[in-house]
Amino acid sequence: MSRIEAVGTAVPPYRLTQGEAKEFARTLFHEVFSDVDRLLRVFDRTHIEQRYMSRPRSWFEQERSFSERNQAYIEIACQLGEKAIRQCLDEAKIGVSEVDHLVFVSTSGIATPSIDAHMINQLSFSPHLKRTPIWGLGCAGGAVGLARAFDFAKANPKSRILLLAVELCTLTFSRRDRSKSNLIATSLFADGAAAVLIVGEEVENRSSTPVPHIVDSMSQTWEDSLDVMGWEVNEDGLKVVFSRDIPTIVRRSIPTVVEQFLERSKLTLNDISRFVTHPGGAKVLEAYQQALGLGEGKLESAQKVLRSYGNMSSVTVLFVLQEECKQVAKAGQYGLLSALGPGFSAEQVLLQWR
């Protein structure tokens, strides 16, 4: 089995409390919605206490062009990506020259050459490093990145694959967009980066304690659901699209999808002791808890990350994974890592601590 050797994370320096975000939204949206105070209650229901942004709040008080925001994305993605990678590889006690393959995941900005090429120059990776940039998966991207790294490691059992996810969601914000979707996005989204080192089964395991191994992965995409979540690309940049029906979809569809996935490994929900769930929002976590019949504390890591960092799109589930890796694990424990994203799709990764 391929295994996860280390996780590194990084956030930008500008901290925003949920109260500050709420006041910012009030200033922006009060002229559009006569019932703005009623709409602003969503900020109190997110269970988010603070988030981190790539630019100070004052920067967002002026209109910024798509080009200006995207240039900021490239600059800060390179900074946070390097920081997350260094933390990950330091924890794993290996150098960048030992990495064979770099998988890069992002959806909140555009760069060609992609950010992984920038990382090769900044960190002096091997010029023969394999690169796989993946764009457009949204909140599911972190889970999909792990699944693709797992596939690569199975095909090359002596290899080390580094997954880097960077999302700078706040830089997609446009003052011209006075829609309810943008107001909701202002209550949820944040910036961050995460790096995960996945190694093939023939790479020596030097850990004296159980670490998560990747057992299996499965993707699920529902037909006729393209409008549930994503970006609308217009002359002003990336406009957020998401449906208020996502919690309903979770309650209706996720139990069957999870059951089908676990059956492939002859497991049931009762065999899963750790849930590494992307915290898309408080309502989504509540829907997961209800749909899967999870007891109190089962989603504690996801709730903790949501409170402290908000929704960082693809990056968030990897922050949850890092929280789970910090905890003492018993050999043999199973974990289910899951996230939802545009498509509309669900990605699941089965873990076992060994």
C-alpha positions in Angstrom: 0.0 0.0 0.0 1.1 3.5 -0.7 1.4 5.7 2.5 1.3 9.3 3.6 4.6 10.3 5.1 4.0 13.9 6.0 1.7 16.9 5.6 2.7 20.6 5.6 0.4 23.6 5.6 0.7 27.4 5.2 -1.6 30.4 5.4 -1.0 34.0 4.4 -0.3 36.7 7.1 -3.6 38.6 7.1 -6.1 37.3 9.7 -9.7 38.3 9.4 -12.2 37.6 12.2 -15.8 36.7 11.2 -17.0 39.9 12.8 -14.8 41.9 10.5 -15.9 40.0 7.5 -19.5 40.6 8.4 -19.0 44.4 8.7 -17.2 44.4 5.4 -20.1 42.6 3.7 -22.6 45.0 5.4 -20.8 48.0 3.9 -20.7 46.4 0.4 -24.2 44.9 0.2 -26.5 47.2 2.2 -27.3 49.3 -0.9 -28.4 46.2 -2.8 -30.5 44.3 -0.2 -33.0 46.1 1.9 -33.0 43.1 4.2 -29.2 43.0 4.5 -29.2 42.4 8.3 -31.3 39.3 7.8 -29.0 38.0 5.1 -25.9 38.7 7.2 -27.0 36.2 9.8 -25.3 33.6 7.6 -22.0 34.9 9.0 -23.1 33.8 12.5 -24.2 30.4 11.3 -21.0 29.4 9.6 -19.2 28.4 12.9 -16.1 30.2 11.5 -14.2 32.3 13.9 -11.4 33.5 11.8 -9.8 33.1 8.3 -6.6 34.2 6.5 -6.4 36.4 3.4 -3.7 37.0 0.8 -4.1 40.8 1.0 -5.2 43.1 3.9 -8.8 44.0 4.1 -8.1 47.5 2.9 -6.9 46.1 -0.4 -10.4 44.6 -1.1 -12.1 48.0 -0.4 -11.0 49.1 -3.9 -12.1 47.6 -7.2 -9.3 45.3 -8.6 -9.1 44.1 -12.2 -9.1 40.3 -12.9 -5.5 40.8 -14.2 -4.4 42.4 -10.9 -6.1 39.8 -8.8 -4.6 37.0 -10.8 -1.1 38.4 -10.7 -1.5 38.5 -6.9 -2.6 34.8 -7.1 0.6 33.8 -8.9 2.8 35.7 -6.5 1.2 34.5 -3.3 0.7 30.9 -4.5 4.4 30.7 -5.1 5.1 32.0 -1.5 2.6 29.7 0.3 3.4 26.7 -1.9 7.1 26.9 -1.1 6.3 27.2 2.6 4.0 24.2 2.7 6.4 22.1 0.7 9.4 22.9 3.0 7.3 22.1 6.1 6.2 18.8 4.6 9.6 17.7 3.4 11.3 18.8 6.6 8.8 16.6 8.5 9.6 13.7 6.2 13.3 14.4 6.5 14.0 14.2 2.8 15.3 16.7 0.3 13.6 18.1 -2.8 15.9 16.0 -5.0 14.3 12.8 -3.7 10.8 13.8 -5.0 10.0 12.1 -8.3 6.6 13.6 -9.1 4.8 16.8 -8.2 1.0 17.0 -8.5 -0.4 20.5 -8.3 -4.0 21.3 -7.6 -5.8 24.7 -7.7 -8.9 26.3 -9.0 -8.8 29.9 -7.8 -6.3 31.4 -10.2 -4.7 30.8 -13.6 -1.0 30.4 -14.4 0.9 29.2 -17.4 3.5 28.0 -16.7 1.6 26.5 -13.8 2.7 27.0 -10.2 4.5 23.6 -10.1 7.0 24.9 -12.7 7.6 27.9 -10.4 8.3 25.5 -7.5 10.9 23.7 -9.6 12.8 27.0 -10.0 12.3 28.2 -6.4 13.2 24.9 -4.6 15.7 23.4 -7.1 13.8 20.2 -7.7 15.3 17.8 -10.3 14.9 19.1 -13.8 13.5 15.6 -14.6 10.7 15.9 -12.0 7.4 14.7 -13.4 4.6 17.4 -13.2 0.9 17.0 -13.2 -1.1 20.2 -12.8 -4.8 19.8 -12.1 -7.3 22.6 -12.4 -11.0 23.0 -12.0 -11.9 20.5 -9.2 -12.8 23.1 -6.6 -13.3 21.8 -3.1 -12.8 18.1 -4.3 -9.3 18.9 -5.5 -7.4 17.9 -2.4 -9.0 14.5 -2.3 -8.6 14.0 -6.0 -5.0 14.9 -5.8 -4.4 12.3 -3.1 -6.2 9.7 -5.3 -4.1 10.5 -8.4 -0.9 10.4 -6.3 -2.1 7.0 -5.1 -2.5 5.8 -8.7 1.0 7.1 -9.6 2.5 5.4 -6.5 0.9 2.0 -7.4 2.4 2.2 -10.9 5.8 3.3 -9.5 6.2 1.6 -6.1 9.7 3.1 -5.5 8.6 6.7 -6.1 7.9 9.7 -3.9 5.0 11.8 -5.1 4.4 15.3 -3.6 0.9 16.8 -3.7 0.6 20.6 -3.5 -2.7 22.3 -3.2 -3.0 26.1 -3.2 -6.2 28.1 -3.1 -6.5 31.8 -2.8 -10.2 32.1 -2.8 -10.4 35.7 -1.5 -8.6 36.9 -4.6 -11.5 35.9 -6.8 -13.7 38.4 -4.9 -15.2 41.2 -7.0 -16.8 44.2 -5.6 -19.0 44.5 -8.7 -20.6 41.2 -7.9 -23.5 42.1 -5.6 -25.2 38.7 -5.8 -26.4 36.6 -2.9 -23.9 33.9 -3.9 -21.0 36.4 -3.5 -22.4 37.4 -0.1 -22.4 33.8 1.0 -18.9 33.3 -0.4 -17.7 36.3 1.6 -18.9 34.5 4.7 -17.0 31.2 4.0 -14.0 31.3 1.8 -10.3 31.8 2.7 -6.8 31.2 1.5 -4.2 28.5 2.3 -1.8 25.9 0.9 -1.0 22.2 1.8 1.6 19.7 0.7 1.4 16.0 1.2 4.1 13.4 0.6 2.8 10.1 -0.7 5.3 7.2 -1.2 5.1 3.8 -2.9 5.1 0.6 -1.0 8.7 -0.2 -1.8 10.0 3.0 -0.2 11.4 2.2 3.3 9.1 3.0 6.2 11.1 4.7 8.9 8.2 5.6 11.1 7.9 3.9 14.6 4.2 4.7 14.9 1.3 3.9 12.6 0.9 6.2 9.6 -2.0 6.4 7.1 -1.8 4.1 4.1 -4.0 4.6 1.1 -6.1 1.5 0.4 -8.5 2.6 -2.3 -10.2 5.6 -3.9 -13.5 6.2 -5.8 -15.0 9.1 -7.8 -18.7 9.7 -8.2 -20.1 12.3 -10.7 -23.8 12.9 -10.9 -25.5 13.6 -14.3 -27.2 16.9 -14.9 -25.6 18.6 -12.0 -23.2 21.0 -13.7 -24.9 24.0 -12.1 -24.5 22.9 -8.5 -21.0 24.3 -7.9 -18.2 26.0 -9.8 -17.1 29.2 -11.4 -18.8 31.4 -14.0 -15.9 32.9 -16.0 -16.8 36.4 -17.2 -15.0 39.6 -18.1 -14.5 40.4 -14.4 -12.9 37.0 -13.5 -14.2 34.0 -11.6 -17.8 34.4 -10.2 -18.7 31.8 -7.7 -21.6 29.4 -8.4 -23.1 27.1 -5.7 -26.5 25.8 -4.9 -28.2 26.0 -1.6 -29.3 22.4 -2.2 -25.9 20.9 -1.4 -26.8 19.7 2.1 -29.9 18.1 0.7 -27.8 16.3 -1.9 -25.5 15.1 0.8 -28.4 13.6 2.9 -30.0 12.0 -0.2 -27.0 10.6 -2.1 -23.9 10.3 0.2 -25.0 7.2 2.2 -25.3 5.1 -0.9 -22.1 6.3 -2.4 -20.2 5.7 0.8 -21.7 2.2 1.2 -20.8 1.3 -2.4 -17.2 2.5 -1.9 -16.7 0.6 1.4 -18.2 -2.6 0.0 -15.2 -2.8 -2.4 -13.0 -3.4 0.6 -15.5 -5.5 2.4 -16.1 -2.8 5.0 -19.1 -1.0 6.5 -19.4 2.4 8.2 -19.0 0.6 11.5 -15.4 -0.2 10.5 -14.5 3.5 10.0 -13.2 5.3 13.1 -11.7 8.4 11.5 -13.6 10.8 9.2 -11.4 13.2 7.3 -14.2 15.3 5.8 -13.9 18.5 3.8 -15.7 21.2 5.8 -17.5 23.0 3.0 -19.6 24.7 5.7 -21.4 24.1 8.9 -24.6 22.9 7.1 -22.6 20.5 4.9 -20.9 19.0 8.0 -24.3 18.7 9.7 -25.7 16.9 6.6 -22.8 14.5 6.6 -23.3 13.8 10.3 -27.0 13.1 9.8 -26.7 11.2 6.5 -24.0 8.8 7.9 -25.4 8.6 11.5 -22.2 9.9 13.0 -21.9 10.4 16.7 -20.6 13.5 18.5 -16.9 14.1 18.0 -16.6 12.1 14.7 -16.1 15.3 12.7 -14.1 17.2 15.4 -11.1 17.7 13.2 -13.2 19.1 10.3 -15.1 21.4 12.7 -11.8 22.6 14.2 -10.3 23.5 10.8 -13.5 25.3 9.7 -13.5 27.4 12.9 -9.9 28.4 12.5 -9.4 28.7 8.8 -12.7 28.8 7.0 -13.3 27.0 3.7 -10.0 27.0 1.7 -11.6 24.9 -1.1 -9.3 22.0 -2.1 -6.8 22.7 0.6 -9.2 22.4 3.5 -9.5 18.6 3.6 -5.7 18.3 3.7 -5.6 20.6 6.8 -8.1 18.1 8.3 -5.8 15.2 7.3 -3.0 17.0 9.1 -5.1 17.3 12.3 -5.9 13.5 12.1 -2.2 12.7 11.6 -1.3 14.6 14.8 -3.5 12.3 16.9 -2.3 9.0 18.3 -3.6 6.2 16.1 -3.9 2.5 16.6 -2.6 0.1 14.0 -5.5 -1.2 11.9 -7.8 1.8 12.2 -9.6 2.9 9.0 -10.3 6.4 8.0 -12.6 7.8 5.2 -11.4 11.0 3.5 -14.1 12.7 1.4 -14.9 15.9 -0.4 -17.5 17.3 -2.8 -16.7 19.5 -5.8 -17.9 20.8 -9.2 -19.2 18.3 -11.6 -21.2 17.7 -9.3 -18.9 15.1 -7.8 -17.8 13.3 -4.7 -14.3 11.9 -4.1 -13.5 9.3 -1.5 -10.2 7.9 -0.3 -9.9 5.0 2.1 -7.1 5.2 4.6 -5.7 2.6 7.1 -3.2 3.4 9.8 -0.4 0.8 9.8 
